[in-house]
């Protein structure tokens, strides 16, 4: 049950929950996107993303000096079932919808299309 406890603990932090919610909306996000949308520092974003990485929730990909992150759960896994349940719960929450809208505005301001996974233009 240790793995399940870690799974729930990872979702108990609001910042990590918000990061996962953002990653559910896009195939891949640059750490600067997460920082910009959530209004957090690079060190805070990186710390939470490392936590999620070590638990197997996300994978990373380096693009120059920036790191890009995506969800990495296997279809049908307990984590996948958790994400589906989480999405079902959050989709009706106004604050979750506002966060997704803020992400879309952020990406539009950067010139990234709605399909996501474009190369980061952050500087």
C-alpha positions in Angstrom: 0.0 0.0 0.0 3.0 2.3 0.1 2.7 3.1 -3.6 -1.0 4.0 -3.3 -0.2 6.2 -0.3 2.4 8.1 -2.4 0.0 8.4 -5.2 -2.6 10.1 -3.0 0.1 12.2 -1.3 1.2 13.5 -4.6 -2.3 14.8 -5.3 -2.7 16.3 -1.8 -0.6 19.4 -2.7 -2.6 22.1 -4.5 0.4 23.2 -6.6 1.0 19.6 -7.9 -2.7 19.2 -8.4 -2.8 22.4 -10.5 0.2 21.2 -12.5 -1.4 17.9 -13.3 -4.6 19.7 -14.3 -2.6 21.8 -16.7 -0.8 18.8 -18.1 -4.1 17.1 -18.7 -5.1 20.0 -21.0 -2.0 19.8 -23.2 0.2 17.1 -24.6 3.3 18.9 -23.3 4.2 22.1 -21.4 7.4 24.0 -20.9 8.3 24.7 -17.3 8.0 28.4 -18.2 4.4 27.8 -19.1 3.7 26.3 -15.7 5.5 29.1 -14.0 3.6 31.8 -16.0 0.2 30.3 -15.6 0.5 29.5 -11.9 2.5 32.6 -11.0 5.2 30.5 -9.2 9.0 30.6 -9.3 11.2 28.3 -11.4 12.5 26.6 -8.3 9.0 25.9 -6.9 7.8 24.6 -10.3 10.9 22.5 -10.7 10.6 21.1 -7.2 7.0 20.0 -7.7 7.7 18.6 -11.2 10.7 16.6 -9.8 8.4 15.2 -7.2 5.9 14.1 -9.8 8.7 12.8 -12.0 10.1 10.5 -9.3 6.6 9.1 -8.7 6.2 8.4 -12.4 3.4 10.9 -13.1 5.4 12.9 -15.6 8.3 12.6 -18.0 10.6 15.4 -19.1 12.3 16.4 -22.3 15.0 19.0 -22.6 14.8 21.7 -25.3 17.8 23.9 -25.0 17.8 25.4 -21.5 14.1 24.6 -21.0 12.5 21.5 -19.7 9.2 20.3 -21.1 6.9 18.0 -19.2 4.1 15.6 -20.1 2.0 13.1 -18.2 3.4 9.6 -18.4 0.8 7.2 -16.9 0.1 3.9 -18.6 -3.5 3.4 -19.9 -5.5 1.3 -17.5 -3.0 1.8 -14.7 -4.2 2.9 -11.2 -2.7 6.3 -12.0 -4.7 6.6 -15.2 -7.8 5.7 -13.3 -7.0 8.4 -10.8 -6.4 11.0 -13.5 -9.8 10.2 -15.1 -11.5 10.5 -11.8 -9.7 13.7 -11.0 -10.6 15.2 -14.4 -14.2 14.2 -13.8 -14.2 16.0 -10.5 -12.3 19.1 -11.6 -14.1 19.8 -14.9 -17.1 21.2 -13.1 -15.1 23.4 -10.7 -15.0 27.1 -11.7 -11.4 27.6 -10.5 -10.2 24.7 -12.5 -11.9 26.1 -15.6 -10.3 29.5 -14.9 -6.9 27.9 -14.7 -7.4 26.2 -18.1 -8.6 29.5 -19.6 -5.5 31.2 -18.1 -3.4 28.6 -19.8 -5.0 29.2 -23.2 -4.5 32.9 -22.8 -0.8 32.4 -21.8 -0.2 30.1 -24.8 -2.0 32.5 -27.2 0.2 35.3 -26.0 3.3 33.2 -26.7 1.9 32.4 -30.1 1.5 28.7 -29.4 -1.5 27.0 -31.1 -4.2 25.1 -29.2 -2.9 21.7 -30.2 0.1 22.2 -27.7 3.5 20.7 -27.8 5.0 23.6 -29.9 8.7 24.5 -29.2 9.0 26.9 -26.3 9.6 30.5 -27.2 10.4 31.6 -23.6 13.5 33.7 -23.0 
